[in-house]
Amino acid sequence: MIRLLKRLHYFYFLFIVLLFFVLFYPLYAIAARRTAWYGVLNRLRALNSLICSIFTGIFFRFTYEEQLDRRRHYIYCGNHSSNLDIMIFCLLAKGRFSFMGKDELLKNPVLKIFFNTIDIAVNRDSKISSFRAFKRAGAHLRQGRSLIIFPEGGISMSQYPPVMTAFKNGPFRLAIETATPIVPVSVTDAWKKLWDDGARYGSRPGICDIYVHKPIFTENMSADSADSLKDTIFDLINSKVLKK
């Protein structure tokens, strides 16, 4: 019975996400026309995420180690086990921000409008693609935009319940090169409501807990510190994930 209910909720979840994407699409298309309107585009994404949260009964509870400065831009760095993570970070990040994700998302019917405009697609198997993507990401940061990165490089399908996998180095080198503070984010239990895209185990309503660690500032770090920074942030994020 529980499996059936989770399967039914999954199809309802898909319906709600697609319904409101279609309703928001004209607004997305207008806001995506000009770079100057990208802040509006992000506010629309946040509103869409909030509405989908309400209608599906999947809610997000944020706990902050310390309040973030809304006037600053950050690199938000989180673990990744659920498609809900997109909604979570749309609600968490403020102002002008971009996601960085795999180039497969350029074919995603919902996300491609964003990855063709405000967001940054990267093919991690191509050194040229990675170089161009991180160069563009650096330009975004220097323009005062925040960046959202999942340094695991995707959702691991090798183990359920999921465990964190090794982080890629790129985000941490980028943070040091641009002197941008990193905000580690522990998405502790979103996978219990929707693992990956939900196709295998379905979905269910409930509250997802997200712990937002205090920013780590990188102004005085050298390039040689990238590996230790990566390890520090991995341990911070995982310390909260393991408790769930």
TISELUM-57139 format. One record per atom (N, C-alpha, C): atom name; residue number from 0; residue in three letters; chain; x, y, z. Coordinates in steps of 0.1 Angstrom, whole numbers, m for minus. Example, Ala and Ser with C-alpha at 12.3 -4.5 7.8 and 13.67 -1.06 7.14 Angstrom:
<recs>
 name resi resn chain    px    py    pz
    N    0  ALA     A   132   m57    78
   CA    0  ALA     A   123   m45    78
    C    0  ALA     A   132   m33    78
    N    1  SER     A   128   m22    71
   CA    1  SER     A   137   m11    71
    C    1  SER     A   129     0    79
</recs>
This chain:
<recs>
 name resi resn chain    px    py    pz
    N    0  MET     A     8   m12     0
   CA    0  MET     A     0     0     0
    C    0  MET     A     9    13     0
    N    1  ILE     A    19    13     8
   CA    1  ILE     A    28    24     9
    C    1  ILE     A    34    27    m5
    N    2  ARG     A    39    16   m11
   CA    2  ARG     A    45    18   m24
    C    2  ARG     A    35    23   m34
    N    3  LEU     A    23    19   m34
   CA    3  LEU     A    13    24   m43
    C    3  LEU     A    10    39   m40
    N    4  LEU     A     9    43   m28
   CA    4  LEU     A     7    57   m24
    C    4  LEU     A    18    66   m29
    N    5  LYS     A    31    61   m27
   CA    5  LYS     A    42    68   m31
    C    5  LYS     A    43    70   m47
    N    6  ARG     A    38    59   m54
   CA    6  ARG     A    38    60   m68
    C    6  ARG     A    27    70   m73
    N    7  LEU     A    16    70   m66
   CA    7  LEU     A     5    79   m70
    C    7  LEU     A    10    93   m67
    N    8  HIS     A    16    95   m56
   CA    8  HIS     A    21   109   m53
    C    8  HIS     A    31   113   m63
    N    9  TYR     A    40   104   m67
   CA    9  TYR     A    50   107   m77
    C    9  TYR     A    43   113   m90
    N   10  PHE     A    33   106   m95
   CA   10  PHE     A    26   111  m107
    C   10  PHE     A    20   124  m105
    N   11  TYR     A    14   126   m93
   CA   11  TYR     A     8   139   m89
    C   11  TYR     A    19   149   m89
    N   12  PHE     A    30   146   m83
   CA   12  PHE     A    42   156   m82
    C   12  PHE     A    46   160   m96
    N   13  LEU     A    47   150  m106
   CA   13  LEU     A    51   154  m119
    C   13  LEU     A    40   163  m126
    N   14  PHE     A    28   159  m123
   CA   14  PHE     A    17   168  m129
    C   14  PHE     A    18   182  m124
    N   15  ILE     A    20   184  m111
   CA   15  ILE     A    21   197  m106
    C   15  ILE     A    33   205  m111
    N   16  VAL     A    44   199  m112
   CA   16  VAL     A    56   205  m117
    C   16  VAL     A    54   209  m131
    N   17  LEU     A    49   201  m140
   CA   17  LEU     A    47   204  m154
    C   17  LEU     A    36   214  m156
    N   18  LEU     A    25   213  m148
   CA   18  LEU     A    15   223  m149
    C   18  LEU     A    19   237  m146
    N   19  PHE     A    26   239  m135
   CA   19  PHE     A    30   252  m132
    C   19  PHE     A    42   257  m140
    N   20  PHE     A    50   248  m146
   CA   20  PHE     A    60   252  m155
    C   20  PHE     A    54   258  m168
    N   21  VAL     A    43   251  m173
   CA   21  VAL     A    36   256  m184
    C   21  VAL     A    30   270  m182
    N   22  LEU     A    24   271  m170
   CA   22  LEU     A    18   284  m166
    C   22  LEU     A    28   295  m165
    N   23  PHE     A    40   292  m160
   CA   23  PHE     A    50   302  m158
    C   23  PHE     A    58   305  m171
    N   24  TYR     A    57   295  m180
   CA   24  TYR     A    66   296  m192
    C   24  TYR     A    66   310  m199
    N   25  PRO     A    54   315  m202
   CA   25  PRO     A    54   329  m209
    C   25  PRO     A    62   339  m201
    N   26  LEU     A    61   339  m188
   CA   26  LEU     A    69   348  m180
    C   26  LEU     A    84   345  m180
    N   27  TYR     A    87   332  m180
   CA   27  TYR     A   101   328  m181
    C   27  TYR     A   107   333  m194
    N   28  ALA     A   100   331  m205
   CA   28  ALA     A   104   334  m218
    C   28  ALA     A   107   349  m219
    N   29  ILE     A    99   357  m213
   CA   29  ILE     A   101   372  m214
    C   29  ILE     A   113   376  m205
    N   30  ALA     A   114   370  m193
   CA   30  ALA     A   125   374  m184
    C   30  ALA     A   138   369  m189
    N   31  ALA     A   138   359  m197
   CA   31  ALA     A   151   353  m202
    C   31  ALA     A   156   360  m214
    N   32  ARG     A   149   370  m219
   CA   32  ARG     A   154   377  m231
    C   32  ARG     A   165   386  m229
    N   33  ARG     A   167   392  m217
   CA   33  ARG     A   177   401  m214
    C   33  ARG     A   184   398  m201
    N   34  THR     A   197   400  m201
   CA   34  THR     A   205   397  m189
    C   34  THR     A   200   406  m177
    N   35  ALA     A   196   418  m180
   CA   35  ALA     A   192   427  m170
    C   35  ALA     A   180   422  m162
    N   36  TRP     A   172   413  m169
   CA   36  TRP     A   160   408  m162
    C   36  TRP     A   162   394  m155
    N   37  TYR     A   175   390  m154
   CA   37  TYR     A   177   377  m148
    C   37  TYR     A   174   376  m133
    N   38  GLY     A   174   388  m127
   CA   38  GLY     A   170   388  m113
    C   38  GLY     A   155   385  m112
    N   39  VAL     A   147   390  m121
   CA   39  VAL     A   133   387  m122
    C   39  VAL     A   131   372  m125
    N   40  LEU     A   139   367  m134
   CA   40  LEU     A   138   352  m137
    C   40  LEU     A   140   344  m125
    N   41  ASN     A   150   348  m117
   CA   41  ASN     A   152   340  m105
    C   41  ASN     A   141   341   m95
    N   42  ARG     A   135   353   m94
   CA   42  ARG     A   123   354   m85
    C   42  ARG     A   111   346   m89
    N   43  LEU     A   110   345  m103
   CA   43  LEU     A    99   336  m108
    C   43  LEU     A   102   322  m105
    N   44  ARG     A   115   318  m106
   CA   44  ARG     A   118   304  m103
    C   44  ARG     A   115   301   m88
    N   45  ALA     A   118   310   m79
   CA   45  ALA     A   116   309   m65
    C   45  ALA     A   101   308   m62
    N   46  LEU     A    93   316   m69
   CA   46  LEU     A    78   316   m67
    C   46  LEU     A    73   303   m72
    N   47  ASN     A    77   298   m84
   CA   47  ASN     A    73   286   m89
    C   47  ASN     A    76   274   m80
    N   48  SER     A    88   274   m74
   CA   48  SER     A    92   264   m65
    C   48  SER     A    83   264   m52
    N   49  LEU     A    80   276   m47
   CA   49  LEU     A    72   277   m35
    C   49  LEU     A    58   271   m38
    N   50  ILE     A    52   275   m50
   CA   50  ILE     A    39   270   m53
    C   50  ILE     A    39   255   m54
    N   51  CYS     A    49   249   m61
   CA   51  CYS     A    50   235   m63
    C   51  CYS     A    51   228   m49
    N   52  SER     A    59   234   m40
   CA   52  SER     A    60   229   m27
    C   52  SER     A    47   228   m19
    N   53  ILE     A    39   239   m20
   CA   53  ILE     A    26   239   m14
    C   53  ILE     A    17   229   m19
    N   54  PHE     A    16   228   m32
   CA   54  PHE     A     6   219   m39
    C   54  PHE     A    10   204   m37
    N   55  THR     A    23   201   m36
   CA   55  THR     A    27   187   m35
    C   55  THR     A    28   183   m20
    N   56  GLY     A    28   192   m11
   CA   56  GLY     A    30   189     3
    C   56  GLY     A    44   186     7
    N   57  ILE     A    54   189    m1
   CA   57  ILE     A    68   188     2
    C   57  ILE     A    73   201     6
    N   58  PHE     A    77   203    18
   CA   58  PHE     A    81   216    24
    C   58  PHE     A    95   216    27
    N   59  PHE     A   101   228    29
   CA   59  PHE     A   115   229    31
    C   59  PHE     A   117   238    44
    N   60  ARG     A   125   232    53
   CA   60  ARG     A   128   239    66
    C   60  ARG     A   143   242    66
    N   61  PHE     A   146   255    66
   CA   61  PHE     A   160   260    65
    C   61  PHE     A   165   263    80
    N   62  THR     A   176   258    83
   CA   62  THR     A   183   262    96
    C   62  THR     A   196   268    92
    N   63  TYR     A   198   280    97
   CA   63  TYR     A   210   288    94
    C   63  TYR     A   220   288   106
    N   64  GLU     A   233   285   103
   CA   64  GLU     A   243   286   114
    C   64  GLU     A   245   301   117
    N   65  GLU     A   244   309   107
   CA   65  GLU     A   244   324   109
    C   65  GLU     A   237   330    97
    N   66  GLN     A   230   341    98
   CA   66  GLN     A   223   347    87
    C   66  GLN     A   232   351    76
    N   67  LEU     A   228   349    64
   CA   67  LEU     A   236   353    53
    C   67  LEU     A   234   368    49
    N   68  ASP     A   244   375    44
   CA   68  ASP     A   243   388    40
    C   68  ASP     A   237   389    26
    N   69  ARG     A   224   394    25
   CA   69  ARG     A   217   395    13
    C   69  ARG     A   224   404     2
    N   70  ARG     A   233   412     7
   CA   70  ARG     A   240   421    m3
    C   70  ARG     A   252   415    m9
    N   71  ARG     A   256   403    m4
   CA   71  ARG     A   268   396    m9
    C   71  ARG     A   264   385   m19
    N   72  HIS     A   273   382   m28
   CA   72  HIS     A   271   370   m36
    C   72  HIS     A   280   359   m31
    N   73  TYR     A   276   347   m33
   CA   73  TYR     A   283   335   m28
    C   73  TYR     A   284   324   m38
    N   74  ILE     A   292   314   m35
   CA   74  ILE     A   291   301   m42
    C   74  ILE     A   284   292   m32
    N   75  TYR     A   272   288   m35
   CA   75  TYR     A   265   278   m27
    C   75  TYR     A   269   264   m31
    N   76  CYS     A   273   256   m22
   CA   76  CYS     A   278   243   m24
    C   76  CYS     A   271   233   m16
    N   77  GLY     A   264   224   m23
   CA   77  GLY     A   256   214   m15
    C   77  GLY     A   257   200   m20
    N   78  ASN     A   253   190   m12
   CA   78  ASN     A   252   177   m16
    C   78  ASN     A   240   175   m25
    N   79  HIS     A   240   164   m33
   CA   79  HIS     A   230   163   m43
    C   79  HIS     A   224   148   m44
    N   80  SER     A   212   147   m40
   CA   80  SER     A   206   133   m40
    C   80  SER     A   192   133   m45
    N   81  SER     A   186   145   m49
   CA   81  SER     A   172   146   m53
    C   81  SER     A   170   158   m62
    N   82  ASN     A   161   156   m71
   CA   82  ASN     A   157   167   m80
    C   82  ASN     A   151   179   m72
    N   83  LEU     A   146   176   m60
   CA   83  LEU     A   141   186   m51
    C   83  LEU     A   152   197   m48
    N   84  ASP     A   165   193   m50
   CA   84  ASP     A   176   202   m46
    C   84  ASP     A   175   215   m55
    N   85  ILE     A   170   214   m67
   CA   85  ILE     A   168   226   m76
    C   85  ILE     A   158   235   m69
    N   86  MET     A   147   230   m65
   CA   86  MET     A   137   239   m58
    C   86  MET     A   143   245   m45
    N   87  ILE     A   150   237   m38
   CA   87  ILE     A   156   241   m25
    C   87  ILE     A   165   253   m27
    N   88  PHE     A   174   252   m37
   CA   88  PHE     A   184   263   m39
    C   88  PHE     A   177   275   m46
    N   89  CYS     A   167   273   m53
   CA   89  CYS     A   159   285   m59
    C   89  CYS     A   153   293   m47
    N   90  LEU     A   149   286   m37
   CA   90  LEU     A   143   293   m25
    C   90  LEU     A   154   299   m16
    N   91  LEU     A   166   292   m15
   CA   91  LEU     A   176   296    m6
    C   91  LEU     A   184   308   m12
    N   92  ALA     A   188   308   m24
   CA   92  ALA     A   197   319   m30
    C   92  ALA     A   188   331   m32
    N   93  LYS     A   194   343   m31
   CA   93  LYS     A   187   355   m33
    C   93  LYS     A   194   363   m44
    N   94  GLY     A   186   372   m50
   CA   94  GLY     A   192   381   m60
    C   94  GLY     A   195   374   m73
    N   95  ARG     A   206   377   m80
   CA   95  ARG     A   210   371   m93
    C   95  ARG     A   219   359   m90
    N   96  PHE     A   215   348   m95
   CA   96  PHE     A   223   336   m93
    C   96  PHE     A   221   326  m105
    N   97  SER     A   231   318  m106
   CA   97  SER     A   231   308  m117
    C   97  SER     A   234   294  m111
    N   98  PHE     A   228   284  m117
   CA   98  PHE     A   232   270  m114
    C   98  PHE     A   243   266  m124
    N   99  MET     A   251   257  m120
   CA   99  MET     A   261   251  m128
    C   99  MET     A   258   236  m128
    N  100  GLY     A   255   230  m140
   CA  100  GLY     A   251   216  m141
    C  100  GLY     A   255   209  m153
    N  101  LYS     A   253   196  m154
   CA  101  LYS     A   258   188  m165
    C  101  LYS     A   250   192  m178
    N  102  ASP     A   257   191  m189
   CA  102  ASP     A   252   196  m202
    C  102  ASP     A   239   188  m207
    N  103  GLU     A   237   176  m200
   CA  103  GLU     A   225   169  m204
    C  103  GLU     A   212   177  m201
    N  104  LEU     A   213   187  m192
   CA  104  LEU     A   202   195  m188
    C  104  LEU     A   197   204  m199
    N  105  LEU     A   206   206  m209
   CA  105  LEU     A   202   214  m221
    C  105  LEU     A   190   207  m228
    N  106  LYS     A   189   194  m226
   CA  106  LYS     A   178   187  m233
    C  106  LYS     A   166   184  m224
    N  107  ASN     A   167   189  m211
   CA  107  ASN     A   156   187  m202
    C  107  ASN     A   145   197  m205
    N  108  PRO     A   132   192  m207
   CA  108  PRO     A   121   201  m212
    C  108  PRO     A   118   212  m202
    N  109  VAL     A   121   210  m189
   CA  109  VAL     A   118   221  m180
    C  109  VAL     A   130   230  m178
    N  110  LEU     A   142   224  m177
   CA  110  LEU     A   153   232  m173
    C  110  LEU     A   161   239  m185
    N  111  LYS     A   158   234  m197
   CA  111  LYS     A   167   239  m208
    C  111  LYS     A   166   254  m210
    N  112  ILE     A   154   260  m207
   CA  112  ILE     A   153   274  m209
    C  112  ILE     A   162   282  m200
    N  113  PHE     A   165   276  m189
   CA  113  PHE     A   175   283  m180
    C  113  PHE     A   189   280  m183
    N  114  PHE     A   192   268  m188
   CA  114  PHE     A   206   264  m191
    C  114  PHE     A   210   270  m205
    N  115  ASN     A   200   275  m212
   CA  115  ASN     A   203   282  m225
    C  115  ASN     A   204   297  m223
    N  116  THR     A   202   301  m210
   CA  116  THR     A   203   316  m207
    C  116  THR     A   211   319  m195
    N  117  ILE     A   205   318  m183
   CA  117  ILE     A   211   322  m171
    C  117  ILE     A   221   312  m165
    N  118  ASP     A   218   299  m166
   CA  118  ASP     A   226   289  m160
    C  118  ASP     A   237   284  m169
    N  119  ILE     A   246   276  m163
   CA  119  ILE     A   258   272  m170
    C  119  ILE     A   259   257  m171
    N  120  ALA     A   260   253  m184
   CA  120  ALA     A   261   238  m186
    C  120  ALA     A   275   235  m189
    N  121  VAL     A   279   223  m183
   CA  121  VAL     A   293   218  m185
    C  121  VAL     A   293   204  m188
    N  122  ASN     A   301   200  m198
   CA  122  ASN     A   304   186  m201
    C  122  ASN     A   317   182  m194
    N  123  ARG     A   316   175  m183
   CA  123  ARG     A   328   172  m174
    C  123  ARG     A   338   163  m181
    N  124  ASP     A   333   156  m192
   CA  124  ASP     A   342   147  m199
    C  124  ASP     A   351   154  m210
    N  125  SER     A   348   167  m211
   CA  125  SER     A   355   175  m221
    C  125  SER     A   363   186  m214
    N  126  LYS     A   376   186  m215
   CA  126  LYS     A   384   197  m209
    C  126  LYS     A   381   211  m214
    N  127  ILE     A   378   211  m227
   CA  127  ILE     A   375   224  m234
    C  127  ILE     A   361   230  m228
    N  128  SER     A   351   221  m227
   CA  128  SER     A   338   225  m222
    C  128  SER     A   340   229  m207
    N  129  SER     A   347   222  m199
   CA  129  SER     A   349   225  m185
    C  129  SER     A   356   239  m184
    N  130  PHE     A   366   241  m192
   CA  130  PHE     A   374   254  m192
    C  130  PHE     A   364   265  m195
    N  131  ARG     A   356   264  m206
   CA  131  ARG     A   347   274  m210
    C  131  ARG     A   337   277  m199
    N  132  ALA     A   332   266  m193
   CA  132  ALA     A   321   267  m183
    C  132  ALA     A   326   274  m171
    N  133  PHE     A   338   271  m166
   CA  133  PHE     A   343   277  m154
    C  133  PHE     A   348   291  m157
    N  134  LYS     A   352   294  m169
   CA  134  LYS     A   355   308  m173
    C  134  LYS     A   343   317  m172
    N  135  ARG     A   332   311  m178
   CA  135  ARG     A   319   318  m177
    C  135  ARG     A   314   320  m163
    N  136  ALA     A   316   309  m155
   CA  136  ALA     A   312   310  m141
    C  136  ALA     A   320   321  m133
    N  137  GLY     A   333   322  m136
   CA  137  GLY     A   341   332  m130
    C  137  GLY     A   336   346  m134
    N  138  ALA     A   332   348  m147
   CA  138  ALA     A   327   361  m151
    C  138  ALA     A   314   364  m144
    N  139  HIS     A   306   354  m142
   CA  139  HIS     A   293   357  m134
    C  139  HIS     A   296   361  m120
    N  140  LEU     A   306   355  m113
   CA  140  LEU     A   309   358  m100
    C  140  LEU     A   315   373   m99
    N  141  ARG     A   323   376  m109
   CA  141  ARG     A   329   390  m109
    C  141  ARG     A   319   400  m112
    N  142  GLN     A   308   396  m118
   CA  142  GLN     A   297   406  m120
    C  142  GLN     A   287   407  m108
    N  143  GLY     A   290   399   m98
   CA  143  GLY     A   282   400   m86
    C  143  GLY     A   271   390   m85
    N  144  ARG     A   271   380   m93
   CA  144  ARG     A   261   369   m93
    C  144  ARG     A   265   358   m84
    N  145  SER     A   256   352   m77
   CA  145  SER     A   259   340   m70
    C  145  SER     A   259   328   m79
    N  146  LEU     A   266   317   m74
   CA  146  LEU     A   267   305   m82
    C  146  LEU     A   263   293   m73
    N  147  ILE     A   255   284   m79
   CA  147  ILE     A   250   272   m72
    C  147  ILE     A   257   260   m79
    N  148  ILE     A   264   252   m71
   CA  148  ILE     A   272   241   m76
    C  148  ILE     A   270   229   m68
    N  149  PHE     A   268   217   m74
   CA  149  PHE     A   268   205   m67
    C  149  PHE     A   281   197   m70
    N  150  PRO     A   291   198   m61
   CA  150  PRO     A   304   194   m65
    C  150  PRO     A   306   179   m66
    N  151  GLU     A   296   171   m63
   CA  151  GLU     A   297   157   m66
    C  151  GLU     A   296   154   m81
    N  152  GLY     A   291   164   m88
   CA  152  GLY     A   290   163  m103
    C  152  GLY     A   277   156  m107
    N  153  GLY     A   268   153   m98
   CA  153  GLY     A   255   146  m102
    C  153  GLY     A   250   138   m91
    N  154  ILE     A   239   131   m93
   CA  154  ILE     A   233   122   m83
    C  154  ILE     A   239   108   m85
    N  155  SER     A   245   103   m74
   CA  155  SER     A   250    89   m75
    C  155  SER     A   239    79   m74
    N  156  MET     A   238    70   m83
   CA  156  MET     A   228    60   m83
    C  156  MET     A   233    46   m78
    N  157  SER     A   245    46   m72
   CA  157  SER     A   252    34   m68
    C  157  SER     A   247    28   m55
    N  158  GLN     A   241    37   m47
   CA  158  GLN     A   238    32   m33
    C  158  GLN     A   225    39   m28
    N  159  TYR     A   216    31   m22
   CA  159  TYR     A   204    36   m16
    C  159  TYR     A   203    30    m2
    N  160  PRO     A   201    38     9
   CA  160  PRO     A   201    52     9
    C  160  PRO     A   214    58     3
    N  161  PRO     A   213    70    m2
   CA  161  PRO     A   225    76    m9
    C  161  PRO     A   236    80     1
    N  162  VAL     A   248    80    m3
   CA  162  VAL     A   259    85     5
    C  162  VAL     A   266    95    m4
    N  163  MET     A   273   105     2
   CA  163  MET     A   280   115    m6
    C  163  MET     A   292   109   m13
    N  164  THR     A   295   114   m25
   CA  164  THR     A   306   109   m33
    C  164  THR     A   317   120   m33
    N  165  ALA     A   329   117   m37
   CA  165  ALA     A   340   127   m37
    C  165  ALA     A   336   139   m45
    N  166  PHE     A   341   150   m40
   CA  166  PHE     A   339   163   m47
    C  166  PHE     A   349   165   m58
    N  167  LYS     A   344   173   m68
   CA  167  LYS     A   353   178   m79
    C  167  LYS     A   361   190   m74
    N  168  ASN     A   372   193   m80
   CA  168  ASN     A   381   204   m75
    C  168  ASN     A   376   217   m80
    N  169  GLY     A   370   218   m92
   CA  169  GLY     A   367   230   m99
    C  169  GLY     A   361   241   m90
    N  170  PRO     A   350   238   m83
   CA  170  PRO     A   344   249   m76
    C  170  PRO     A   352   256   m65
    N  171  PHE     A   362   248   m60
   CA  171  PHE     A   370   254   m49
    C  171  PHE     A   382   262   m54
    N  172  ARG     A   387   258   m66
   CA  172  ARG     A   397   266   m72
    C  172  ARG     A   390   280   m77
    N  173  LEU     A   378   278   m82
   CA  173  LEU     A   371   290   m86
    C  173  LEU     A   368   300   m75
    N  174  ALA     A   364   295   m64
   CA  174  ALA     A   362   303   m52
    C  174  ALA     A   374   311   m48
    N  175  ILE     A   386   304   m48
   CA  175  ILE     A   398   311   m44
    C  175  ILE     A   402   321   m55
    N  176  GLU     A   401   317   m67
   CA  176  GLU     A   405   326   m78
    C  176  GLU     A   397   339   m78
    N  177  THR     A   384   338   m75
   CA  177  THR     A   375   350   m75
    C  177  THR     A   373   356   m61
    N  178  ALA     A   380   350   m51
   CA  178  ALA     A   378   355   m37
    C  178  ALA     A   363   356   m33
    N  179  THR     A   356   345   m37
   CA  179  THR     A   342   344   m34
    C  179  THR     A   339   335   m22
    N  180  PRO     A   332   339   m12
   CA  180  PRO     A   329   331     0
    C  180  PRO     A   320   319    m5
    N  181  ILE     A   323   307     1
   CA  181  ILE     A   315   295    m1
    C  181  ILE     A   305   293    10
    N  182  VAL     A   293   290     7
   CA  182  VAL     A   283   286    17
    C  182  VAL     A   280   271    16
    N  183  PRO     A   285   263    25
   CA  183  PRO     A   282   249    24
    C  183  PRO     A   268   246    29
    N  184  VAL     A   261   238    22
   CA  184  VAL     A   247   235    25
    C  184  VAL     A   244   220    26
    N  185  SER     A   239   215    37
   CA  185  SER     A   236   201    39
    C  185  SER     A   221   199    37
    N  186  VAL     A   218   192    25
   CA  186  VAL     A   204   188    23
    C  186  VAL     A   203   175    29
    N  187  THR     A   197   174    41
   CA  187  THR     A   199   162    49
    C  187  THR     A   190   150    45
    N  188  ASP     A   177   153    41
   CA  188  ASP     A   168   142    40
    C  188  ASP     A   158   144    28
    N  189  ALA     A   161   152    18
   CA  189  ALA     A   152   154     7
    C  189  ALA     A   150   141    m1
    N  190  TRP     A   161   132     0
   CA  190  TRP     A   160   119    m7
    C  190  TRP     A   149   110    m2
    N  191  LYS     A   145   113    11
   CA  191  LYS     A   134   105    17
    C  191  LYS     A   121   108    10
    N  192  LYS     A   120   120     5
   CA  192  LYS     A   107   125    m1
    C  192  LYS     A   108   122   m16
    N  193  LEU     A   120   123   m22
   CA  193  LEU     A   121   121   m37
    C  193  LEU     A   136   118   m39
    N  194  TRP     A   139   105   m42
   CA  194  TRP     A   153   102   m45
    C  194  TRP     A   155   103   m60
    N  195  ASP     A   166   110   m64
   CA  195  ASP     A   168   113   m78
    C  195  ASP     A   156   120   m84
    N  196  ASP     A   151   114   m95
   CA  196  ASP     A   139   120  m101
    C  196  ASP     A   126   113   m96
    N  197  GLY     A   127   104   m87
   CA  197  GLY     A   115    97   m81
    C  197  GLY     A   110    85   m89
    N  198  ALA     A   116    82  m100
   CA  198  ALA     A   110    72  m109
    C  198  ALA     A   111    58  m102
    N  199  ARG     A   121    56   m94
   CA  199  ARG     A   123    42   m89
    C  199  ARG     A   115    40   m76
    N  200  TYR     A   115    49   m67
   CA  200  TYR     A   108    47   m54
    C  200  TYR     A    96    56   m52
    N  201  GLY     A    93    65   m62
   CA  201  GLY     A    81    74   m60
    C  201  GLY     A    85    85   m51
    N  202  SER     A    75    92   m46
   CA  202  SER     A    77   104   m37
    C  202  SER     A    66   104   m26
    N  203  ARG     A    69   113   m17
   CA  203  ARG     A    59   114    m6
    C  203  ARG     A    60   128     0
    N  204  PRO     A    49   133     5
   CA  204  PRO     A    49   146    12
    C  204  PRO     A    57   146    25
    N  205  GLY     A    60   158    30
   CA  205  GLY     A    68   159    42
    C  205  GLY     A    77   171    42
    N  206  ILE     A    85   172    53
   CA  206  ILE     A    94   183    55
    C  206  ILE     A   108   179    52
    N  207  CYS     A   115   186    43
   CA  207  CYS     A   129   184    41
    C  207  CYS     A   137   194    49
    N  208  ASP     A   147   189    57
   CA  208  ASP     A   155   198    65
    C  208  ASP     A   168   201    57
    N  209  ILE     A   171   214    58
   CA  209  ILE     A   183   219    51
    C  209  ILE     A   191   227    61
    N  210  TYR     A   204   224    63
   CA  210  TYR     A   212   231    72
    C  210  TYR     A   222   240    64
    N  211  VAL     A   221   253    66
   CA  211  VAL     A   230   262    59
    C  211  VAL     A   241   266    68
    N  212  HIS     A   253   262    65
   CA  212  HIS     A   265   265    73
    C  212  HIS     A   269   279    71
    N  213  LYS     A   277   285    80
   CA  213  LYS     A   282   298    78
    C  213  LYS     A   292   299    67
    N  214  PRO     A   293   310    60
   CA  214  PRO     A   302   311    48
    C  214  PRO     A   316   309    52
    N  215  ILE     A   324   304    43
   CA  215  ILE     A   338   302    44
    C  215  ILE     A   345   312    35
    N  216  PHE     A   352   322    40
   CA  216  PHE     A   358   332    32
    C  216  PHE     A   372   328    26
    N  217  THR     A   374   332    14
   CA  217  THR     A   385   327     6
    C  217  THR     A   395   337     2
    N  218  GLU     A   394   350     6
   CA  218  GLU     A   402   361     1
    C  218  GLU     A   417   358     4
    N  219  ASN     A   420   352    15
   CA  219  ASN     A   435   351    18
    C  219  ASN     A   440   337    15
    N  220  MET     A   433   329     7
   CA  220  MET     A   437   316     4
    C  220  MET     A   445   316    m9
    N  221  SER     A   454   307   m10
   CA  221  SER     A   462   305   m23
    C  221  SER     A   456   293   m31
    N  222  ALA     A   460   292   m43
   CA  222  ALA     A   456   281   m51
    C  222  ALA     A   459   267   m45
    N  223  ASP     A   470   267   m38
   CA  223  ASP     A   474   254   m31
    C  223  ASP     A   464   250   m20
    N  224  SER     A   455   259   m16
   CA  224  SER     A   446   256    m6
    C  224  SER     A   433   249   m11
    N  225  ALA     A   432   247   m24
   CA  225  ALA     A   419   242   m30
    C  225  ALA     A   416   229   m24
    N  226  ASP     A   426   220   m24
   CA  226  ASP     A   423   206   m19
    C  226  ASP     A   418   206    m4
    N  227  SER     A   425   213     4
   CA  227  SER     A   421   213    18
    C  227  SER     A   407   220    20
    N  228  LEU     A   405   230    12
   CA  228  LEU     A   392   237    12
    C  228  LEU     A   381   227     8
    N  229  LYS     A   383   219    m2
   CA  229  LYS     A   374   209    m7
    C  229  LYS     A   371   199     4
    N  230  ASP     A   381   194    11
   CA  230  ASP     A   380   184    22
    C  230  ASP     A   372   190    33
    N  231  THR     A   375   203    37
   CA  231  THR     A   368   209    48
    C  231  THR     A   353   210    45
    N  232  ILE     A   350   214    33
   CA  232  ILE     A   336   216    30
    C  232  ILE     A   328   203    29
    N  233  PHE     A   335   193    23
   CA  233  PHE     A   329   179    23
    C  233  PHE     A   326   174    37
    N  234  ASP     A   335   176    46
   CA  234  ASP     A   333   171    60
    C  234  ASP     A   322   179    67
    N  235  LEU     A   321   192    64
   CA  235  LEU     A   311   200    70
    C  235  LEU     A   297   196    65
    N  236  ILE     A   295   194    52
   CA  236  ILE     A   282   190    47
    C  236  ILE     A   279   176    52
    N  237  ASN     A   289   167    51
   CA  237  ASN     A   286   153    54
    C  237  ASN     A   283   151    69
    N  238  SER     A   288   160    78
   CA  238  SER     A   286   159    92
    C  238  SER     A   271   160    95
    N  239  LYS     A   263   168    88
   CA  239  LYS     A   249   169    90
    C  239  LYS     A   241   158    83
    N  240  VAL     A   246   155    71
   CA  240  VAL     A   239   144    63
    C  240  VAL     A   240   131    70
    N  241  LEU     A   251   128    77
   CA  241  LEU     A   252   115    83
    C  241  LEU     A   243   113    95
    N  242  LYS     A   239   124   101
   CA  242  LYS     A   230   124   113
    C  242  LYS     A   216   120   108
    N  243  LYS     A   213   121    96
   CA  243  LYS     A   199   117    91
    C  243  LYS     A   199   103    85
</recs>
